[in-house]
Amino acid sequence: MELREGQVAVVTGAASGIGLAMARRFAADGLRVVLADVEEGALEKAATGLRAEGATVHARVVDVGAREQVLALADETYEKFGAVHVLCNNAGVGSGAEGRMWEHDPNDWKWAFEVNVWGVFHGIQAFVPRMLAGGEPGHVVNTSSGDGGIAPLPTASVYAVTKAAVVTMTESLYAHLKAEHARVGASVLFPGPHMLRTGLWESHRNRPDRYAKSRPRRTPYRSLDQWEAAMKEAGQKVRFTPVEQVADFVADGIRADRFWLLPESEHSDRQIRARSQSMLDRTDPAYLEHFILD
């Protein structure tokens, strides 16, 4: 589909990071943007900044894990703008789980699944039927990750499992839309190809009380800056992809109607080949060996 002035884009997790970058890019293309995020202060700051740049913006505090809040977002969006052309189910959290899987706090899994998986599903059910009924070209972008979407990083296994689910959900959505001969397309986004400076590392700041940890963490949360410093101290160079580059990649992908929004990367391609070959050869997942040895 073409991105044209006057169209409407809805972005969840839009107060910062990739979400805000996508909203800013859509606004630059003349789209009216709807920002949804759980963090009220950051959301208002983002909306104010976009309006100062000349964008038409509507912002609403939304916990995407709460179905009724996503449905209310859809109602409000259609009441205000009458249509939605682009839906980016982008909100996500890191679970903060520690230790081996059998040691994890079940609430880490419940929270991560509520946001990263149920949040995407709620977005699909709240918006896609109305997008189809509108009869106009549209596109849905669901944010996954190379961690899980391609191969899991076992030290972040909860997040990986949720992001693997997003890939399968989007593949299924694509097939369902094709079966309906819909004018709405679907893509799964793998942000990158390098590390990103986003608020994912500080997800715990927005953790709801209903999913509070049942026991204290054994170690403090580590910020992105602390992790980067530790990597540098270990002599490992860290490369970052600007979130604006990810947003441009998404806009180009929507225009080209590409399903796999997967930037070129030797690392990702190597993981894909290794995992696929392991499955074809019915061999153990050797691509995880360096984690197994930790």
Disulfide bonds with the S-S distance in Angstrom:
none
